[in-house]
Amino acid sequence: MNLTTSYLGFKLRTPLVPSASPLSENLDNIKRMEDAGASAIVFHSLFEEQLRHDRHELQYYLDQGTESYPEALSYFPEPSEFKVGPEAYVEHIAKAKAAVGIPIIASLNGSTFGGWQTYARQIEQAGADAVELNIYSLPTDPDRSAEDIEDSYLTILASVKGQLKIPVAVKLSPFFTNFARFARRLDRHGANALVLFNRFYQPDIELETLEITPNVLLSTPMAMRLPMRWIAILHGRISANLAATSGIHRATDALKLLMAGADVTMLCSVLLRRGIEHIRVMEREMREWMEEHEYESVEQLKGSMSQKNCPDPSAFERAQYMRALSTYPAADI
């Protein structure tokens, strides 16, 4: 059974790739993920705020305006909660590359132009095989246009691409006016892959203390539906690779996303819940399903159920919405 796939110019043994998570902060975990069958690893994120400010400056900027805009509280961690600074991050990349034989993909998380270029070069020099730009931005200015927001993303991509020889993937949210058009713009501006989608962690209100608190919820398999839909729509329309992330907990989840057109399927919540060894379980179950259904390779099933290739292309558009509502058994309620 041939599970190999291509992503960011690398031939990977399987499509199972651990995504950015705290697991990669520990070198032993990185070795364990390789031993369990991970074909590549996306490192935990280095945040833009870590690059732009030292501890005192960061605290100053986090504190400013919180009296006027209480919703800004707790959006960023306290400086003491950043577990690794930029220099340590680069050193950790180098140690990981010396310890394992699979591709290491660095993750840079930010929202504005600046700061990233220098460290992107250092990350490349440390041996990273690729960089994933997690552009995590929540526009709140009602006067800012959609075109301006998209242009800022393209500027960030161009600034990092201009400094590097290694491939660059862009991790995105789905919140764009016309996501298909923007995906094509990123593709034409040199994105080697699109990672769909990052998850916005929504804040909560603590009623007793009247504070805005962080709220991190691990994904469930239902979360895979959104990336599956858009990967199916984009497959065959852009040349950039497509990586699926969020909600991939079972071998069947990974298989569905590959059929939609994903080149790799990225794992996070399931590994935090069930442990690193679950990579091995998913690979075994993928092989069993493919053998049972007479597939010889991942390439054979990849994109077979994309909008371009599936028997009913309208199922990924508005027709699916109407069909779903019309078939709900309201009479049984």
N, C-alpha and C positions, 0 to 999 in steps of 0.2 A: 504494500500500500504506500503510495507516494504522497506524502503530506507537504512536500516542499512548496514554498511560495516565494515570490519576489517582493521586496519592500525597500524603498530608498536605495535601490541599486544592489542590495544584498540578497543572496539566495539563502533563505531561512529554512531550517529543517522542518518546522511546522508553523502554522499561523498563530500560535499561542504566545503572546508577548505580555509580560507584566507591565502595566502602565505605571505612571508616576505615583508613588505612595511611600509612606514611612518605611516600608520593608527594605528599600534599597539604601537606607541610611547606614545599615549594618553590613560589613563586608562578608560576614559568614552567611547572611541571608542571600546575598548576591550569588555566592557559590552554591548554596542550596537550591536556588531557583534554576541555575544552570543544570545541576544534577537532576532536578525534577523534570527537566525537559523544556524549559523556557528557551525559545529560539533567539531572543534578544531581550534587553531590559531597558525600559525607560526610567531614568533616574528620578528621584524626588526633585521637586522644583527648587530652583534658586530664584528668589523673588526680586523684582525690580527695586523694591524698597531697601533690600539689603545692599544693593549696589550703589544707591544714591545717597545714603545717609549713614553716618556712624550711629552708635547707640543714642547719643544725646540729641543729635539732629532728628533722628527718627521719632523719638519721644516728643520732641517739640512739635513736629508736624502732625503727629497723631492727636495731640491735645488741642491744637488750634481749632476753634469753631465748634467744639463739641457742646458748648453751652447753648449755642444758637441752633445747632443741628444735632440733636441727640441721636438721630438715626445713624450718625457716623461712628458712634461708639462701638468698639469691639469689631469693626470690620477688618482690622489688621491685628495680628498678635502683638503682645508687648515685646520690646526688643529682647528681653531675656528669654522669650519663648522661641526665638529663631534658633534652631538647633545647630545650624552650621553657617558660617560666614562664607563669603565668596572665595577667599583663599583656600579655606578648608575644603570647599566644594570641589575646586579644581584638583586639589591633592587627592581627594577621594576618588575622582574619576581615574586618575593615574593608577591608583592602587587597584581599582576594580579591573582595569584593562590588563594589568599584570597578573591578575588572579583567575580570570576566566577567558574563554576563547570565543564567546558570542559577542555580537555587536552591542555596544553601550551607547544609548541615546540620551544626551543631556536634555534637561527641561528648564527653559527660562520662562518665568511667569511674570507678566507685567501688563501695562495698559497704555504706556505713553512712549514717545520717541526719546531716545537717549540711553546712556548708561550701559546698555547691553553689549555694544560693539567690542569694547576692550575685553570683557570677560568671555565673550563668544570666541574670540581669538585664543585666549588662554585655555579655554575648554578644548578647542580643537588641538592645540599644542600638547595638551595632557593626554591625548589619545582618543577622545570621543569620536565615535564613528558617524554621528549625525547629531543635529540639534532639533528639538521640538519646541516651537514657540507657542506657549499657552497664553494667548492674548485674552486676558480676563478683564473685561471692561463693562461697566454698567453706566451707560449714558444717562445723565439726569438733567442736562441743560435743554430746556424745551426749544431753544433757538438754534440748536445744532442740527444740521441736516443729515440725512442718511448718507448722502454722497460724501460729506466731510468725514463721517465716521469710517466709511469704507476706505477713503483715501488715507486716513491715519494708519489703518492696518497695513495697507500696501507700502506705506513709508517705512514702517517698522520692518516688514519683510525685506524690503530693498536694502535697508541699512545693515541688517544682519547678513544677508546673502552677499553683500559687497565685501564683507570681511572674511568670508569663509570659502574653503574649497570643498568642505563636506556637505552632504545634503541637509536641507532644512524642511521640516514638516511644520504645518501650522494647525494648532488645535483651536477649535472655534466653538462658539455657542450657536444655536439655531436661530437667534433673534435678529434676523435681517429681513428687510422688506421683500427682497427677491433673492433668496439664498442661492438659487441655481446660477443667477447672473454673477453674484459675488464670488462663488466658487470658481467660475470660469475666469474672472478677473485675477484671482489669486494664482490660478494655474498659469495664466499668460504672463504673470509677473514673476514666475520662477519657483513657486512652491513645489517641492518635490513630492509632497504628500499632504493630504488633508485628514485631520483626526477629528472624527465626529462622534460625540460632542463633549465639551467640558460641561461640568455640572455647577450651576450657581447654588451655593449654599445659602439658603435664605435665613435671615436673622429671626429671632423669636423675641417676645416681650415677657420679661419676668414680672409677674403681677405684684409680688410682694415687695420687691426692691425697685420697681419701675425702671428697670434697666433693659437695654437692648442686648441680647446675649447671642453668641454664636450657636449655630444649630447644625451639626453635621450628622446626616443620615446616610447610611450605606445604601447602595442601590438595590433594587429588586429586579427580577427578570423582566418585569413590565417596562423598565426603562429602555430596553433595547429596541422597542418599536420605533422610536423616533429616528435614531441613527439608521436603522434598517430601511426605513422609508426613503430617506434622503440618499443613502448609498445606492439604493436601487434606481433612483431617479438619475443620479450622476454617472453611474457606471456606463462607460462607452462614450460619454459626452466630454470628458476632460482627460488629459493624459497623466495628471498627477495620480499617485497611488491613493487608495482610500483605506483608512484604518478605522475600525469600529471600536468604540469604547462606551461603557456604561451599560449595566444590566446583563453582562455576559456571565452567567453562573453555571451553565450546563453545556455539555457537548452539543446538544441540539440547538442551543442559542448560537454557538459559534458556527455551526453548519448553516443555519438560516442566514446569518450575516454574510457568510462566504457565498451562498447562492444569490444573495442580493447584489454582490459585487465587491465585497471587502477583500483586500489583499491580506490583511492581518486582523486578528481579534484581540483586543487588549483587556487584561484582567486586573481588577483591583479589589473591589468589595468582597468577591468570593474568596480571595486569598486571605484577606483580613479575617473573614468569618471562619473559613474551613482549613486554613493553613496552606503553606507553600506546596505540600505534596499533592494538593488537588490538581495541580497542573498535569501530573502524571495520570490521574484518574480521567481528566477530560480528554487527554490524548488517546488513551485506551478506548474510551467510549466512542470517540470520533472514528477510530479505525474499525471498531465493531459495526457501527452503523453503516459506514461506507462499504464494508465488505458485504453486509447483508443486502444492501441495495445496489450492489454491483458497480460501484464507482471505483475506478483505479487510481484516481489522483484528485488533489484539491483543484488543480487547473481544470479538470473535467467538469466540476460542479460550479466553479467560480462564475458568477454572473448569470447563471442559468435561469434565475428567477428575477432578474433585474427588469426594470420597466421596458428596456429595449428588447428583452428576449422572452418575457413571460407571456402566456397565452392571452391575458387580459391586462394590457397596459393601463387602462383606466382605473384599475384597482388601487393604484398608488395616488390617485387624485381625488376630486370631489365625489366621483361616483361611489367610492368606497364609503364615504360619510353617509350618503343617502341609503346605501345598501345596508349598512350597519344598523341605522335607526329603523329601517323598515322591517328588519328581521328580529328585532328585540321582542321577546314574548310578553308583551304588556298584558295580554289577556290572562296570564297566569298569576298576576300579582294580586 
